[in-house]
Amino acid sequence: MSLFKSRIRPTLGAVIGRGHLIVALVGVAMASVSLTLLGVLALRVYADHNLHLIARSINYTVEAAVVFNDKFAATEALALIASTEEVADAQVMDEQGELLARWQRPETGLLSDLEMQVARAILEKPISMPIVHQGQEIGSILLIGHGGSLMRFLLSGLMGIVLCTAVSAWVALYLARRQLREIIGPLRSLATVAHAARSERAFDQRVPPADIAELDNLGNDFNALLDELESWQTHLQSENETLAHQASHDSLTGLPNRAFFEGRLMRALRNASKLDERVAVLFLDSDRFKEINDNFGHAAGDAVLVAVATRVRAQLREEDLVARLGGDEFAILLTPLHKAEDAERIADKIIASMEAPIQLPGSIQVLTSLSIGIAVYPDHGVTPGELLDAADAAMYQAKRLSRGAQQTAGAELPVAHVQTRS
């Protein structure tokens, strides 16, 4: 069974091509044989008719010599005609059947034997014709044909048949291969597109139009199926992207969530370790979020979070990342960081962006501020957890000193967490 499965299967092109070749060769061979037989038959009729004409000519020529029983004159007249015609042996007999004159073509070796063999194969039998004088049979003529001209005719005819056969075979094969291309080409295109769709999920490829109606309809139906698959693939990709975005981003602000932020932070730390670069983590906390949420409701709190996210993101570079960790806590990843002062400068810009009031539903405006803690790799930690904890602790130090301020980890002595987050 395994040997059968592993057997190399012939292609459709090979099967149809071999069939066309066999049909073409059989057809041409049958036509060639038919033409050859017809040619030989026509040549045989012509040779027999020609031999009868020669016999009549000899009959008229030797009639007088036979009447006077003149062997010399009969031999001379017989040789005069037979030597110029396709005759191998000519005999003249008298009334009693006695040989009166004879002429034989000189032997020339193998070629002569071959010509005689051709004559015996084509001509039915020697020609025998009576010599009649004044209504009375006075003798007879016996002729055996010679195959020189017959062989030349036969060879030339065979050469013509062979040439016509070769041309016919070439034309037949050319037309067969052309028809084969019209069939195999669309099928090969269909197979290529189907293989790409199966192995590479390349549903955007299409089968080109075909000249044959059935193959064109098959390609159109397959293209319609690919259209549906491509549409379904696009739908699935869109849903997967939506689900992936929902799994890694905050639904309210559209910012990445904690899991996404920690994954990016881990990759950034690995790259920084390889390239000997610095990375900064900023931990942000809203100073008046709980108060706004309690006084104006959750809708107002959500509006504040969205506004804070928008303003913070506007202060960052394209390669920086801001995420919402939960509640009113945000984190920022600055990479690469050339010097610690750059992180402090960005923190100041973020704090300054909070000075403008935030518009709430119902024409209400509120003010809020952000307390920011800064931790730098590798100064304040070498793992994501260490940097986030250091930045969180620095943020609490900033909040204890003055709301709407920033603090870098390790800049002052640690301050105990004595108040709850607002």
C-alpha positions, 0 to 999 in steps of 0.5 A: 500500500505504501509503495502504491501511495508513493508511486509518482502519478502522471500529470494530466498534460502527460496523459492527454499528450500521450493520448494525442501522440498515439492517436496522431501516430496511429492516424498518420500510420493508417493514412500512410499505409493506405496511401502506400497500398493505393500507390502500389495498386495504381503502379501495378495497373500502370505496369501491366497496362504498359507491358501489354502495350509493349507486347502489342508493339512487338506483335506488329513488328515481328508479324512479318518475320514470323510469317516467313519464319525469319529468325534473324529478322524476328530477333532484330525486331524483338531486340529493337523494341525490348531493349528500349522498354521495361522488359526483362525477357521477351520470346517469340514462338512460331505456330508450333510453339518453337522458339523463334527469337529471344531477347534478355536484358543483361544482368547487372548484379544485385540491382538487377536482382532487386528490380526483378524481385520488384517486378515479380512482386508487383506484376501479376504474371508474364504477358502472353499474346498471340500473333495473328495474321489474316485471322489465323494465329501464327505464333505467340509472344511471351513478355516478362516485365523489368522492375527498373522504372517500377522500383524508381516509381516506388521509391519516389512514391515512398519518399513522397509518402514518408515526407507527407507523413512526417509533415502530417505528423508534425502538424497533428502534434502541433495542433494536439499540443496547442489544444492541450495547452488550451486545456492544461493551461487553465487547469494548471492556473486553477491548481496553482491558485488552489495550492496557494489558497490551501498552503499560504491562505492567499485568498487574494489570487484569482484564476485567469479567464479561459478560452474554453467555456467549461473551464472558464465557468469552473474558474469563475466559480472558483474565483467566487468561492475565493471571494467568499473566503477572502471576505470571511478571512478579512472578517475573521482578521478584523474580529481577531484584531478587535479581540486582541485590541480589547484584550490589551487595551483599556476600553474607556481611554483606548490606552494599553492596559497593564499586561500590554505595558509590562510586556513592552517594558520587559522587551524594552529592558532586554534591548536596553541591556543589549545596547547599554541604554537607559529606560525610564518608567513614570507612574502617574496618579490623579490627585482629585479623581476620587473627589470629582467622581464622588461629587459629579458621578462616574460619568464625570470621572470617566470624562476626566480619565479620557481627558487626562489620557489625551493630554498625557499622550500629546506630550510624548514622543511617538516611540513612547508608551502610555498605559492605564494601569487601573482606576486613575493610575497611569504609567509611561515608558520612555525608551530610549532615555538619553539622560534622567533630566529628559524624563523630568522635563517630560513629567513637567510638561505633563503636569503643566498640561493639567493646568487647563480645566476639564470640560464635563457634561452639563457645562461643568469645568473641573481642575485636576492635577497629576503626581508623577514618580520617576524610576530609571533603568538600571539605576532604580531597578532591572526588572519591570516589577522593580521599576514600577515599584520604585516609580510608584514609591516616588509618586507617593513621595511627590504626592506627600510633598505637594500635589501636582508634583514629580519625584525621581526615585532615590532623590530623597529619603523614602517616605512611608505610605501614611495616606490612602490614594485619592 
